[in-house]
Amino acid sequence: MSLAVDGLPVWIALLPLGGYLIVVGWLHLCRRPIAVPGGWDLAALAMGLSGLLVAGPLSLLQPAGGVTGWGSLLLAGGLVLIVTAGILATRPRLVVYNVTPEQLRPVLSEVVARLDASARWAGDSVVLPARGLQVLMDGRGLGRCVSVATVGGRSSPESWAEFTRQLRRASRRLRVRRNPWGAVVAGLGAGLVALACGWGMVSLWRPAAGRLAAPPVALTSDIRNAPPA
């Protein structure tokens, strides 16, 4: 029960993943869509996988002499830098949970018409020439999750901020049914957290119980070496 990968117990590595699955499941069980900035969505995913990353690929970067405080700090800093670089490298986007493209399309059309009357649609993408903005709506299948991201050339940060603000406000007016997959994902996350907690309690209890049950070696040795009365 004390299985560990390079000094990090597996039960600790499972805790962030279980928490992430619980949050994602809860988002899909809400009766209203919840829009999250793409950077936050990627950061949450990285936090959920952080335990497995530290126990797996990043553990290969640990020195052969063992893990030190500075080494752990450098590993954590490296993970933060990787996630930050990934966020900066991706295009600006907004992730809307528990909604289908068909449900979000009228809301998106309403926001686009309000921002730019000369907007032109081409499939799932729309160009707002007066705002210097072009966005693409992309669904994610069974997850009932829609991503709205910028495409084309350089977009105006001010226009994108106004667009996402109005889209978040408008999407909150929708009423949707709960996604059955949300209960499955949340249950899986809760199971991982329960397994990790139980595993950790057993792993911490066994060494303590072994220390309490150990015979008093020094006292027994003194009795054997004592001269006969």
ABEGO torsion letter per residue (X at the ends): XABBBGGBBAAAAAAAAAAAAAAAAAAAABABBBBBBAAAAAAAAAAAAAAAAAABAAAAABBAAEBBAAAAAAAAAAAAAAAAAAAAABBBBBBBBGBBAAAAAAAAAAAAAAABAABBBBEABBBBAAAGBBBBBBBAEAAGBBBBBBBEBBBBAAAAAAAAAAAAAAAAABBBBBBAAAAAAAAAAAAAAAAAAAAAAAAAAAAAAAAAABBBAAAAAAAAABBBX
